[in-house]
Amino acid sequence: MENRIKEYREKNSLSQGKLAELCNVSRQTINAIENNKYDPSLQLAFDIARNLGVIMEDLFIQSEKGGKKNG
């Protein structure tokens, strides 16, 4: 699943570290999600969306294949 987290994070002038702090996860977790190396839990996806002021449908894009890139 692709995402637009980096785009919205930068629009909100948030560093990966600050977004991670707001979501109670590590900066490395945010980095992995932004680079499509890790799919967040549903709760974390909601937390990220809430902290970026968008709805989840704005953040995540279902790929045409419908599966994980690395799985």
Predicted model as a PDB file, atoms N, CA, C, CB and O in Angstrom, pLDDT in the B-factor column:
MODEL        1                                                                  
ATOM      1  N   MET A   1       0.844  -1.169   0.000  1.00 76.00           N  
ATOM      2  CA  MET A   1       0.000   0.000   0.000  1.00 76.00           C  
ATOM      3  C   MET A   1       0.896   1.241   0.000  1.00 76.00           C  
ATOM      4  CB  MET A   1      -0.964  -0.007   1.220  1.00 76.00           C  
ATOM      5  O   MET A   1       1.760   1.389   0.864  1.00 76.00           O  
ATOM      6  N   GLU A   2       0.691   2.098  -0.941  1.00 88.00           N  
ATOM      7  CA  GLU A   2       1.457   3.336  -1.005  1.00 88.00           C  
ATOM      8  C   GLU A   2       0.800   4.382  -0.108  1.00 88.00           C  
ATOM      9  CB  GLU A   2       1.561   3.851  -2.468  1.00 88.00           C  
ATOM     10  O   GLU A   2      -0.370   4.265   0.256  1.00 88.00           O  
ATOM     11  N   ASN A   3       1.568   5.391   0.237  1.00 94.00           N  
ATOM     12  CA  ASN A   3       0.998   6.422   1.095  1.00 94.00           C  
ATOM     13  C   ASN A   3       1.538   7.805   0.756  1.00 94.00           C  
ATOM     14  CB  ASN A   3       1.279   6.102   2.550  1.00 94.00           C  
ATOM     15  O   ASN A   3       2.527   7.955   0.038  1.00 94.00           O  
ATOM     16  N   ARG A   4       0.855   8.807   1.297  1.00 96.00           N  
ATOM     17  CA  ARG A   4       1.225  10.206   1.072  1.00 96.00           C  
ATOM     18  C   ARG A   4       1.588  10.878   2.398  1.00 96.00           C  
ATOM     19  CB  ARG A   4       0.071  10.971   0.377  1.00 96.00           C  
ATOM     20  O   ARG A   4       1.430  12.089   2.551  1.00 96.00           O  
ATOM     21  N   ILE A   5       2.074  10.081   3.353  1.00 97.00           N  
ATOM     22  CA  ILE A   5       2.383  10.608   4.677  1.00 97.00           C  
ATOM     23  C   ILE A   5       3.460  11.683   4.600  1.00 97.00           C  
ATOM     24  CB  ILE A   5       2.829   9.483   5.606  1.00 97.00           C  
ATOM     25  O   ILE A   5       3.316  12.743   5.209  1.00 97.00           O  
ATOM     26  N   LYS A   6       4.526  11.428   3.868  1.00 97.00           N  
ATOM     27  CA  LYS A   6       5.607  12.415   3.772  1.00 97.00           C  
ATOM     28  C   LYS A   6       5.085  13.739   3.221  1.00 97.00           C  
ATOM     29  CB  LYS A   6       6.745  11.883   2.881  1.00 97.00           C  
ATOM     30  O   LYS A   6       5.418  14.806   3.738  1.00 97.00           O  
ATOM     31  N   GLU A   7       4.273  13.670   2.178  1.00 96.00           N  
ATOM     32  CA  GLU A   7       3.709  14.874   1.572  1.00 96.00           C  
ATOM     33  C   GLU A   7       2.917  15.688   2.604  1.00 96.00           C  
ATOM     34  CB  GLU A   7       2.804  14.498   0.382  1.00 96.00           C  
ATOM     35  O   GLU A   7       3.120  16.895   2.741  1.00 96.00           O  
ATOM     36  N   TYR A   8       2.021  15.018   3.324  1.00 97.00           N  
ATOM     37  CA  TYR A   8       1.210  15.739   4.317  1.00 97.00           C  
ATOM     38  C   TYR A   8       2.036  16.156   5.522  1.00 97.00           C  
ATOM     39  CB  TYR A   8       0.038  14.875   4.774  1.00 97.00           C  
ATOM     40  O   TYR A   8       1.787  17.209   6.109  1.00 97.00           O  
ATOM     41  N   ARG A   9       3.022  15.338   5.900  1.00 98.00           N  
ATOM     42  CA  ARG A   9       3.889  15.697   7.019  1.00 98.00           C  
ATOM     43  C   ARG A   9       4.637  16.990   6.692  1.00 98.00           C  
ATOM     44  CB  ARG A   9       4.888  14.548   7.334  1.00 98.00           C  
ATOM     45  O   ARG A   9       4.716  17.895   7.523  1.00 98.00           O  
ATOM     46  N   GLU A  10       5.182  17.070   5.485  1.00 98.00           N  
ATOM     47  CA  GLU A  10       5.923  18.265   5.095  1.00 98.00           C  
ATOM     48  C   GLU A  10       4.999  19.478   4.956  1.00 98.00           C  
ATOM     49  CB  GLU A  10       6.665  18.019   3.781  1.00 98.00           C  
ATOM     50  O   GLU A  10       5.398  20.599   5.274  1.00 98.00           O  
ATOM     51  N   LYS A  11       3.765  19.261   4.484  1.00 97.00           N  
ATOM     52  CA  LYS A  11       2.808  20.369   4.410  1.00 97.00           C  
ATOM     53  C   LYS A  11       2.508  20.936   5.794  1.00 97.00           C  
ATOM     54  CB  LYS A  11       1.508  19.906   3.742  1.00 97.00           C  
ATOM     55  O   LYS A  11       2.231  22.126   5.941  1.00 97.00           O  
ATOM     56  N   ASN A  12       2.567  20.065   6.816  1.00 97.00           N  
ATOM     57  CA  ASN A  12       2.320  20.470   8.197  1.00 97.00           C  
ATOM     58  C   ASN A  12       3.605  20.881   8.915  1.00 97.00           C  
ATOM     59  CB  ASN A  12       1.646  19.340   8.956  1.00 97.00           C  
ATOM     60  O   ASN A  12       3.595  21.112  10.124  1.00 97.00           O  
ATOM     61  N   SER A  13       4.706  20.973   8.175  1.00 98.00           N  
ATOM     62  CA  SER A  13       6.011  21.363   8.736  1.00 98.00           C  
ATOM     63  C   SER A  13       6.399  20.506   9.939  1.00 98.00           C  
ATOM     64  CB  SER A  13       5.989  22.835   9.143  1.00 98.00           C  
ATOM     65  O   SER A  13       6.901  21.007  10.945  1.00 98.00           O  
ATOM     66  N   LEU A  14       6.155  19.210   9.809  1.00 98.00           N  
ATOM     67  CA  LEU A  14       6.517  18.287  10.877  1.00 98.00           C  
ATOM     68  C   LEU A  14       7.713  17.446  10.437  1.00 98.00           C  
ATOM     69  CB  LEU A  14       5.317  17.380  11.255  1.00 98.00           C  
ATOM     70  O   LEU A  14       7.765  16.979   9.300  1.00 98.00           O  
ATOM     71  N   SER A  15       8.658  17.260  11.328  1.00 98.00           N  
ATOM     72  CA  SER A  15       9.758  16.327  11.070  1.00 98.00           C  
ATOM     73  C   SER A  15       9.235  14.911  11.318  1.00 98.00           C  
ATOM     74  CB  SER A  15      11.013  16.644  11.981  1.00 98.00           C  
ATOM     75  O   SER A  15       8.180  14.720  11.923  1.00 98.00           O  
ATOM     76  N   GLN A  16       9.985  13.938  10.844  1.00 98.00           N  
ATOM     77  CA  GLN A  16       9.610  12.550  11.151  1.00 98.00           C  
ATOM     78  C   GLN A  16       9.622  12.336  12.660  1.00 98.00           C  
ATOM     79  CB  GLN A  16      10.572  11.546  10.453  1.00 98.00           C  
ATOM     80  O   GLN A  16       8.765  11.640  13.203  1.00 98.00           O  
ATOM     81  N   GLY A  17      10.596  12.937  13.327  1.00 98.00           N  
ATOM     82  CA  GLY A  17      10.699  12.789  14.780  1.00 98.00           C  
ATOM     83  C   GLY A  17       9.506  13.365  15.506  1.00 98.00           C  
ATOM     84  O   GLY A  17       9.013  12.759  16.457  1.00 98.00           O  
ATOM     85  N   LYS A  18       9.027  14.531  15.076  1.00 98.00           N  
ATOM     86  CA  LYS A  18       7.877  15.152  15.732  1.00 98.00           C  
ATOM     87  C   LYS A  18       6.606  14.339  15.488  1.00 98.00           C  
ATOM     88  CB  LYS A  18       7.688  16.593  15.232  1.00 98.00           C  
ATOM     89  O   LYS A  18       5.816  14.130  16.409  1.00 98.00           O  
ATOM     90  N   LEU A  19       6.407  13.880  14.246  1.00 98.00           N  
ATOM     91  CA  LEU A  19       5.233  13.048  13.964  1.00 98.00           C  
ATOM     92  C   LEU A  19       5.304  11.758  14.780  1.00 98.00           C  
ATOM     93  CB  LEU A  19       5.135  12.726  12.445  1.00 98.00           C  
ATOM     94  O   LEU A  19       4.295  11.297  15.314  1.00 98.00           O  
ATOM     95  N   ALA A  20       6.493  11.184  14.870  1.00 98.00           N  
ATOM     96  CA  ALA A  20       6.664   9.973  15.674  1.00 98.00           C  
ATOM     97  C   ALA A  20       6.303  10.233  17.132  1.00 98.00           C  
ATOM     98  CB  ALA A  20       8.108   9.459  15.572  1.00 98.00           C  
ATOM     99  O   ALA A  20       5.620   9.426  17.761  1.00 98.00           O  
ATOM    100  N   GLU A  21       6.758  11.352  17.660  1.00 98.00           N  
ATOM    101  CA  GLU A  21       6.447  11.712  19.046  1.00 98.00           C  
ATOM    102  C   GLU A  21       4.941  11.851  19.240  1.00 98.00           C  
ATOM    103  CB  GLU A  21       7.156  13.022  19.438  1.00 98.00           C  
ATOM    104  O   GLU A  21       4.396  11.361  20.229  1.00 98.00           O  
ATOM    105  N   LEU A  22       4.270  12.510  18.311  1.00 98.00           N  
ATOM    106  CA  LEU A  22       2.814  12.697  18.405  1.00 98.00           C  
ATOM    107  C   LEU A  22       2.064  11.362  18.346  1.00 98.00           C  
ATOM    108  CB  LEU A  22       2.327  13.617  17.276  1.00 98.00           C  
ATOM    109  O   LEU A  22       0.986  11.215  18.922  1.00 98.00           O  
ATOM    110  N   CYS A  23       2.653  10.394  17.639  1.00 98.00           N  
ATOM    111  CA  CYS A  23       1.998   9.089  17.467  1.00 98.00           C  
ATOM    112  C   CYS A  23       2.530   8.026  18.430  1.00 98.00           C  
ATOM    113  CB  CYS A  23       2.178   8.608  16.038  1.00 98.00           C  
ATOM    114  O   CYS A  23       2.103   6.872  18.385  1.00 98.00           O  
ATOM    115  N   ASN A  24       3.458   8.418  19.294  1.00 98.00           N  
ATOM    116  CA  ASN A  24       4.044   7.487  20.275  1.00 98.00           C  
ATOM    117  C   ASN A  24       4.737   6.294  19.624  1.00 98.00           C  
ATOM    118  CB  ASN A  24       2.967   6.984  21.215  1.00 98.00           C  
ATOM    119  O   ASN A  24       4.603   5.158  20.079  1.00 98.00           O  
ATOM    120  N   VAL A  25       5.480   6.569  18.553  1.00 98.00           N  
ATOM    121  CA  VAL A  25       6.295   5.535  17.911  1.00 98.00           C  
ATOM    122  C   VAL A  25       7.674   6.131  17.649  1.00 98.00           C  
ATOM    123  CB  VAL A  25       5.631   5.016  16.575  1.00 98.00           C  
ATOM    124  O   VAL A  25       7.897   7.315  17.899  1.00 98.00           O  
ATOM    125  N   SER A  26       8.585   5.328  17.153  1.00 98.00           N  
ATOM    126  CA  SER A  26       9.928   5.823  16.864  1.00 98.00           C  
ATOM    127  C   SER A  26       9.970   6.529  15.499  1.00 98.00           C  
ATOM    128  CB  SER A  26      10.945   4.661  16.897  1.00 98.00           C  
ATOM    129  O   SER A  26       9.115   6.313  14.640  1.00 98.00           O  
ATOM    130  N   ARG A  27      10.989   7.377  15.331  1.00 98.00           N  
ATOM    131  CA  ARG A  27      11.192   8.040  14.046  1.00 98.00           C  
ATOM    132  C   ARG A  27      11.427   6.998  12.957  1.00 98.00           C  
ATOM    133  CB  ARG A  27      12.381   9.027  14.119  1.00 98.00           C  
ATOM    134  O   ARG A  27      10.994   7.171  11.818  1.00 98.00           O  
ATOM    135  N   GLN A  28      12.112   5.923  13.315  1.00 98.00           N  
ATOM    136  CA  GLN A  28      12.390   4.867  12.348  1.00 98.00           C  
ATOM    137  C   GLN A  28      11.098   4.218  11.850  1.00 98.00           C  
ATOM    138  CB  GLN A  28      13.306   3.810  12.969  1.00 98.00           C  
ATOM    139  O   GLN A  28      11.015   3.809  10.692  1.00 98.00           O  
ATOM    140  N   THR A  29      10.104   4.125  12.710  1.00 98.00           N  
ATOM    141  CA  THR A  29       8.815   3.565  12.289  1.00 98.00           C  
ATOM    142  C   THR A  29       8.165   4.465  11.251  1.00 98.00           C  
ATOM    143  CB  THR A  29       7.876   3.381  13.497  1.00 98.00           C  
ATOM    144  O   THR A  29       7.674   3.984  10.230  1.00 98.00           O  
ATOM    145  N   ILE A  30       8.161   5.772  11.508  1.00 98.00           N  
ATOM    146  CA  ILE A  30       7.582   6.712  10.528  1.00 98.00           C  
ATOM    147  C   ILE A  30       8.354   6.634   9.224  1.00 98.00           C  
ATOM    148  CB  ILE A  30       7.596   8.168  11.072  1.00 98.00           C  
ATOM    149  O   ILE A  30       7.755   6.631   8.148  1.00 98.00           O  
ATOM    150  N   ASN A  31       9.682   6.572   9.306  1.00 98.00           N  
ATOM    151  CA  ASN A  31      10.505   6.472   8.103  1.00 98.00           C  
ATOM    152  C   ASN A  31      10.162   5.207   7.321  1.00 98.00           C  
ATOM    153  CB  ASN A  31      11.998   6.484   8.468  1.00 98.00           C  
ATOM    154  O   ASN A  31      10.010   5.258   6.100  1.00 98.00           O  
ATOM    155  N   ALA A  32      10.041   4.094   7.999  1.00 97.00           N  
ATOM    156  CA  ALA A  32       9.725   2.829   7.326  1.00 97.00           C  
ATOM    157  C   ALA A  32       8.346   2.880   6.665  1.00 97.00           C  
ATOM    158  CB  ALA A  32       9.784   1.664   8.327  1.00 97.00           C  
ATOM    159  O   ALA A  32       8.161   2.355   5.567  1.00 97.00           O  
ATOM    160  N   ILE A  33       7.389   3.507   7.329  1.00 96.00           N  
ATOM    161  CA  ILE A  33       6.042   3.625   6.747  1.00 96.00           C  
ATOM    162  C   ILE A  33       6.080   4.515   5.510  1.00 96.00           C  
ATOM    163  CB  ILE A  33       5.039   4.195   7.786  1.00 96.00           C  
ATOM    164  O   ILE A  33       5.510   4.176   4.473  1.00 96.00           O  
ATOM    165  N   GLU A  34       6.759   5.657   5.628  1.00 96.00           N  
ATOM    166  CA  GLU A  34       6.837   6.570   4.477  1.00 96.00           C  
ATOM    167  C   GLU A  34       7.493   5.909   3.268  1.00 96.00           C  
ATOM    168  CB  GLU A  34       7.613   7.831   4.856  1.00 96.00           C  
ATOM    169  O   GLU A  34       7.143   6.206   2.126  1.00 96.00           O  
ATOM    170  N   ASN A  35       8.438   5.020   3.520  1.00 95.00           N  
ATOM    171  CA  ASN A  35       9.151   4.360   2.431  1.00 95.00           C  
ATOM    172  C   ASN A  35       8.548   3.006   2.050  1.00 95.00           C  
ATOM    173  CB  ASN A  35      10.595   4.176   2.813  1.00 95.00           C  
ATOM    174  O   ASN A  35       9.175   2.196   1.368  1.00 95.00           O  
ATOM    175  N   ASN A  36       7.318   2.786   2.510  1.00 92.00           N  
ATOM    176  CA  ASN A  36       6.569   1.564   2.166  1.00 92.00           C  
ATOM    177  C   ASN A  36       7.315   0.277   2.544  1.00 92.00           C  
ATOM    178  CB  ASN A  36       6.269   1.549   0.674  1.00 92.00           C  
ATOM    179  O   ASN A  36       7.195  -0.747   1.872  1.00 92.00           O  
ATOM    180  N   LYS A  37       8.078   0.355   3.627  1.00 95.00           N  
ATOM    181  CA  LYS A  37       8.772  -0.837   4.117  1.00 95.00           C  
ATOM    182  C   LYS A  37       8.035  -1.468   5.278  1.00 95.00           C  
ATOM    183  CB  LYS A  37      10.192  -0.492   4.534  1.00 95.00           C  
ATOM    184  O   LYS A  37       8.397  -2.550   5.740  1.00 95.00           O  
ATOM    185  N   TYR A  38       7.004  -0.794   5.748  1.00 93.00           N  
ATOM    186  CA  TYR A  38       6.250  -1.277   6.909  1.00 93.00           C  
ATOM    187  C   TYR A  38       4.823  -0.757   6.801  1.00 93.00           C  
ATOM    188  CB  TYR A  38       6.915  -0.818   8.257  1.00 93.00           C  
ATOM    189  O   TYR A  38       4.608   0.436   6.584  1.00 93.00           O  
ATOM    190  N   ASP A  39       3.863  -1.636   6.949  1.00 92.00           N  
ATOM    191  CA  ASP A  39       2.456  -1.227   6.966  1.00 92.00           C  
ATOM    192  C   ASP A  39       2.041  -0.985   8.411  1.00 92.00           C  
ATOM    193  CB  ASP A  39       1.539  -2.306   6.294  1.00 92.00           C  
ATOM    194  O   ASP A  39       2.196  -1.868   9.255  1.00 92.00           O  
ATOM    195  N   PRO A  40       1.515   0.205   8.705  1.00 95.00           N  
ATOM    196  CA  PRO A  40       1.130   0.504  10.091  1.00 95.00           C  
ATOM    197  C   PRO A  40      -0.113  -0.270  10.508  1.00 95.00           C  
ATOM    198  CB  PRO A  40       0.886   2.001  10.263  1.00 95.00           C  
ATOM    199  O   PRO A  40      -0.917  -0.696   9.678  1.00 95.00           O  
ATOM    200  N   SER A  41      -0.243  -0.438  11.818  1.00 96.00           N  
ATOM    201  CA  SER A  41      -1.481  -1.010  12.338  1.00 96.00           C  
ATOM    202  C   SER A  41      -2.612  -0.031  12.035  1.00 96.00           C  
ATOM    203  CB  SER A  41      -1.378  -1.303  13.881  1.00 96.00           C  
ATOM    204  O   SER A  41      -2.374   1.133  11.713  1.00 96.00           O  
ATOM    205  N   LEU A  42      -3.835  -0.519  12.144  1.00 95.00           N  
ATOM    206  CA  LEU A  42      -4.988   0.349  11.909  1.00 95.00           C  
ATOM    207  C   LEU A  42      -4.981   1.520  12.888  1.00 95.00           C  
ATOM    208  CB  LEU A  42      -6.302  -0.447  12.036  1.00 95.00           C  
ATOM    209  O   LEU A  42      -5.245   2.658  12.499  1.00 95.00           O  
ATOM    210  N   GLN A  43      -4.679   1.243  14.153  1.00 97.00           N  
ATOM    211  CA  GLN A  43      -4.650   2.311  15.161  1.00 97.00           C  
ATOM    212  C   GLN A  43      -3.587   3.350  14.827  1.00 97.00           C  
ATOM    213  CB  GLN A  43      -4.389   1.725  16.558  1.00 97.00           C  
ATOM    214  O   GLN A  43      -3.838   4.552  14.920  1.00 97.00           O  
ATOM    215  N   LEU A  44      -2.399   2.888  14.438  1.00 97.00           N  
ATOM    216  CA  LEU A  44      -1.338   3.838  14.092  1.00 97.00           C  
ATOM    217  C   LEU A  44      -1.712   4.637  12.853  1.00 97.00           C  
ATOM    218  CB  LEU A  44      -0.008   3.103  13.862  1.00 97.00           C  
ATOM    219  O   LEU A  44      -1.432   5.834  12.787  1.00 97.00           O  
ATOM    220  N   ALA A  45      -2.334   4.007  11.881  1.00 96.00           N  
ATOM    221  CA  ALA A  45      -2.768   4.740  10.683  1.00 96.00           C  
ATOM    222  C   ALA A  45      -3.755   5.843  11.056  1.00 96.00           C  
ATOM    223  CB  ALA A  45      -3.411   3.776   9.659  1.00 96.00           C  
ATOM    224  O   ALA A  45      -3.675   6.953  10.529  1.00 96.00           O  
ATOM    225  N   PHE A  46      -4.688   5.540  11.967  1.00 96.00           N  
ATOM    226  CA  PHE A  46      -5.634   6.567  12.433  1.00 96.00           C  
ATOM    227  C   PHE A  46      -4.897   7.683  13.171  1.00 96.00           C  
ATOM    228  CB  PHE A  46      -6.708   5.940  13.354  1.00 96.00           C  
ATOM    229  O   PHE A  46      -5.208   8.861  12.992  1.00 96.00           O  
ATOM    230  N   ASP A  47      -3.919   7.310  14.002  1.00 97.00           N  
ATOM    231  CA  ASP A  47      -3.156   8.315  14.749  1.00 97.00           C  
ATOM    232  C   ASP A  47      -2.390   9.240  13.803  1.00 97.00           C  
ATOM    233  CB  ASP A  47      -2.181   7.632  15.721  1.00 97.00           C  
ATOM    234  O   ASP A  47      -2.365  10.455  13.996  1.00 97.00           O  
ATOM    235  N   ILE A  48      -1.769   8.653  12.786  1.00 98.00           N  
ATOM    236  CA  ILE A  48      -1.019   9.457  11.819  1.00 98.00           C  
ATOM    237  C   ILE A  48      -1.967  10.417  11.103  1.00 98.00           C  
ATOM    238  CB  ILE A  48      -0.286   8.548  10.794  1.00 98.00           C  
ATOM    239  O   ILE A  48      -1.681  11.609  10.987  1.00 98.00           O  
ATOM    240  N   ALA A  49      -3.084   9.898  10.629  1.00 97.00           N  
ATOM    241  CA  ALA A  49      -4.051  10.742   9.913  1.00 97.00           C  
ATOM    242  C   ALA A  49      -4.553  11.879  10.808  1.00 97.00           C  
ATOM    243  CB  ALA A  49      -5.245   9.893   9.416  1.00 97.00           C  
ATOM    244  O   ALA A  49      -4.612  13.033  10.384  1.00 97.00           O  
ATOM    245  N   ARG A  50      -4.909  11.542  12.040  1.00 97.00           N  
ATOM    246  CA  ARG A  50      -5.416  12.569  12.970  1.00 97.00           C  
ATOM    247  C   ARG A  50      -4.366  13.651  13.202  1.00 97.00           C  
ATOM    248  CB  ARG A  50      -5.824  11.930  14.320  1.00 97.00           C  
ATOM    249  O   ARG A  50      -4.686  14.840  13.195  1.00 97.00           O  
ATOM    250  N   ASN A  51      -3.122  13.246  13.408  1.00 97.00           N  
ATOM    251  CA  ASN A  51      -2.067  14.220  13.680  1.00 97.00           C  
ATOM    252  C   ASN A  51      -1.698  15.049  12.448  1.00 97.00           C  
ATOM    253  CB  ASN A  51      -0.837  13.508  14.202  1.00 97.00           C  
ATOM    254  O   ASN A  51      -1.130  16.133  12.575  1.00 97.00           O  
ATOM    255  N   LEU A  52      -2.017  14.545  11.270  1.00 97.00           N  
ATOM    256  CA  LEU A  52      -1.768  15.318  10.049  1.00 97.00           C  
ATOM    257  C   LEU A  52      -3.010  16.091   9.601  1.00 97.00           C  
ATOM    258  CB  LEU A  52      -1.303  14.391   8.925  1.00 97.00           C  
ATOM    259  O   LEU A  52      -2.955  16.846   8.630  1.00 97.00           O  
ATOM    260  N   GLY A  53      -4.123  15.906  10.302  1.00 97.00           N  
ATOM    261  CA  GLY A  53      -5.337  16.662  10.000  1.00 97.00           C  
ATOM    262  C   GLY A  53      -6.039  16.219   8.732  1.00 97.00           C  
ATOM    263  O   GLY A  53      -6.689  17.017   8.058  1.00 97.00           O  
ATOM    264  N   VAL A  54      -5.901  14.929   8.408  1.00 96.00           N  
ATOM    265  CA  VAL A  54      -6.552  14.404   7.209  1.00 96.00           C  
ATOM    266  C   VAL A  54      -7.282  13.112   7.577  1.00 96.00           C  
ATOM    267  CB  VAL A  54      -5.512  14.154   6.061  1.00 96.00           C  
ATOM    268  O   VAL A  54      -7.159  12.616   8.697  1.00 96.00           O  
ATOM    269  N   ILE A  55      -8.028  12.584   6.639  1.00 95.00           N  
ATOM    270  CA  ILE A  55      -8.663  11.290   6.847  1.00 95.00           C  
ATOM    271  C   ILE A  55      -7.774  10.208   6.234  1.00 95.00           C  
ATOM    272  CB  ILE A  55     -10.098  11.258   6.226  1.00 95.00           C  
ATOM    273  O   ILE A  55      -6.969  10.486   5.346  1.00 95.00           O  
ATOM    274  N   MET A  56      -7.925   8.993   6.709  1.00 91.00           N  
ATOM    275  CA  MET A  56      -7.050   7.911   6.235  1.00 91.00           C  
ATOM    276  C   MET A  56      -7.093   7.741   4.731  1.00 91.00           C  
ATOM    277  CB  MET A  56      -7.431   6.609   6.893  1.00 91.00           C  
ATOM    278  O   MET A  56      -6.070   7.444   4.114  1.00 91.00           O  
ATOM    279  N   GLU A  57      -8.245   7.922   4.135  1.00 92.00           N  
ATOM    280  CA  GLU A  57      -8.359   7.734   2.687  1.00 92.00           C  
ATOM    281  C   GLU A  57      -7.470   8.716   1.921  1.00 92.00           C  
ATOM    282  CB  GLU A  57      -9.818   7.898   2.245  1.00 92.00           C  
ATOM    283  O   GLU A  57      -7.087   8.452   0.781  1.00 92.00           O  
ATOM    284  N   ASP A  58      -7.141   9.856   2.553  1.00 92.00           N  
ATOM    285  CA  ASP A  58      -6.240  10.814   1.910  1.00 92.00           C  
ATOM    286  C   ASP A  58      -4.788  10.344   1.962  1.00 92.00           C  
ATOM    287  CB  ASP A  58      -6.367  12.183   2.575  1.00 92.00           C  
ATOM    288  O   ASP A  58      -3.983  10.723   1.112  1.00 92.00           O  
ATOM    289  N   LEU A  59      -4.455   9.530   2.943  1.00 92.00           N  
ATOM    290  CA  LEU A  59      -3.063   9.126   3.161  1.00 92.00           C  
ATOM    291  C   LEU A  59      -2.653   7.874   2.419  1.00 92.00           C  
ATOM    292  CB  LEU A  59      -2.827   8.919   4.604  1.00 92.00           C  
ATOM    293  O   LEU A  59      -1.524   7.780   1.938  1.00 92.00           O  
ATOM    294  N   PHE A  60      -3.552   6.911   2.320  1.00 88.00           N  
ATOM    295  CA  PHE A  60      -3.168   5.605   1.790  1.00 88.00           C  
ATOM    296  C   PHE A  60      -3.789   5.348   0.437  1.00 88.00           C  
ATOM    297  CB  PHE A  60      -3.563   4.508   2.751  1.00 88.00           C  
ATOM    298  O   PHE A  60      -4.963   5.633   0.202  1.00 88.00           O  
ATOM    299  N   ILE A  61      -2.974   4.800  -0.449  1.00 83.00           N  
ATOM    300  CA  ILE A  61      -3.383   4.540  -1.819  1.00 83.00           C  
ATOM    301  C   ILE A  61      -3.215   3.052  -2.080  1.00 83.00           C  
ATOM    302  CB  ILE A  61      -2.558   5.392  -2.835  1.00 83.00           C  
ATOM    303  O   ILE A  61      -2.113   2.514  -1.977  1.00 83.00           O  
ATOM    304  N   GLN A  62      -4.291   2.408  -2.410  1.00 76.00           N  
ATOM    305  CA  GLN A  62      -4.231   0.987  -2.725  1.00 76.00           C  
ATOM    306  C   GLN A  62      -3.533   0.809  -4.061  1.00 76.00           C  
ATOM    307  CB  GLN A  62      -5.649   0.358  -2.753  1.00 76.00           C  
ATOM    308  O   GLN A  62      -3.944   1.397  -5.062  1.00 76.00           O  
ATOM    309  N   SER A  63      -2.481   0.002  -4.085  1.00 70.00           N  
ATOM    310  CA  SER A  63      -1.790  -0.235  -5.344  1.00 70.00           C  
ATOM    311  C   SER A  63      -2.654  -1.105  -6.243  1.00 70.00           C  
ATOM    312  CB  SER A  63      -0.416  -0.897  -5.103  1.00 70.00           C  
ATOM    313  O   SER A  63      -3.573  -1.779  -5.778  1.00 70.00           O  
ATOM    314  N   GLU A  64      -2.351  -1.081  -7.530  1.00 70.00           N  
ATOM    315  CA  GLU A  64      -3.148  -1.856  -8.479  1.00 70.00           C  
ATOM    316  C   GLU A  64      -3.068  -3.346  -8.205  1.00 70.00           C  
ATOM    317  CB  GLU A  64      -2.697  -1.574  -9.894  1.00 70.00           C  
ATOM    318  O   GLU A  64      -4.017  -4.085  -8.465  1.00 70.00           O  
ATOM    319  N   LYS A  65      -1.923  -3.789  -7.675  1.00 60.00           N  
ATOM    320  CA  LYS A  65      -1.766  -5.205  -7.367  1.00 60.00           C  
ATOM    321  C   LYS A  65      -2.489  -5.563  -6.084  1.00 60.00           C  
ATOM    322  CB  LYS A  65      -0.293  -5.568  -7.256  1.00 60.00           C  
ATOM    323  O   LYS A  65      -2.818  -6.727  -5.858  1.00 60.00           O  
ATOM    324  N   GLY A  66      -2.745  -4.548  -5.224  1.00 51.00           N  
ATOM    325  CA  GLY A  66      -3.512  -4.771  -4.014  1.00 51.00           C  
ATOM    326  C   GLY A  66      -2.757  -5.422  -2.889  1.00 51.00           C  
ATOM    327  O   GLY A  66      -3.357  -5.714  -1.855  1.00 51.00           O  
ATOM    328  N   GLY A  67      -1.485  -5.662  -3.030  1.00 49.00           N  
ATOM    329  CA  GLY A  67      -0.727  -6.314  -1.977  1.00 49.00           C  
ATOM    330  C   GLY A  67       0.398  -5.456  -1.471  1.00 49.00           C  
ATOM    331  O   GLY A  67       0.623  -4.347  -1.956  1.00 49.00           O  
ATOM    332  N   LYS A  68       1.111  -5.984  -0.477  1.00 47.00           N  
ATOM    333  CA  LYS A  68       2.257  -5.293   0.061  1.00 47.00           C  
ATOM    334  C   LYS A  68       3.400  -5.378  -0.934  1.00 47.00           C  
ATOM    335  CB  LYS A  68       2.664  -5.878   1.423  1.00 47.00           C  
ATOM    336  O   LYS A  68       3.551  -6.378  -1.637  1.00 47.00           O  
ATOM    337  N   LYS A  69       4.201  -4.327  -0.990  1.00 44.00           N  
ATOM    338  CA  LYS A  69       5.338  -4.314  -1.890  1.00 44.00           C  
ATOM    339  C   LYS A  69       6.407  -5.324  -1.495  1.00 44.00           C  
ATOM    340  CB  LYS A  69       5.933  -2.939  -1.936  1.00 44.00           C  
ATOM    341  O   LYS A  69       7.058  -5.930  -2.345  1.00 44.00           O  
ATOM    342  N   ASN A  70       6.572  -5.490  -0.180  1.00 44.00           N  
ATOM    343  CA  ASN A  70       7.657  -6.342   0.282  1.00 44.00           C  
ATOM    344  C   ASN A  70       7.160  -7.694   0.788  1.00 44.00           C  
ATOM    345  CB  ASN A  70       8.429  -5.640   1.372  1.00 44.00           C  
ATOM    346  O   ASN A  70       7.929  -8.402   1.438  1.00 44.00           O  
ATOM    347  N   GLY A  71       5.965  -8.071   0.533  1.00 40.00           N  
ATOM    348  CA  GLY A  71       5.469  -9.309   1.081  1.00 40.00           C  
ATOM    349  C   GLY A  71       4.995 -10.230   0.102  1.00 40.00           C  
ATOM    350  O   GLY A  71       4.547 -11.323   0.448  1.00 40.00           O  
TER     351      GLY A  71                                                      
ENDMDL                                                                          
END                                                                             
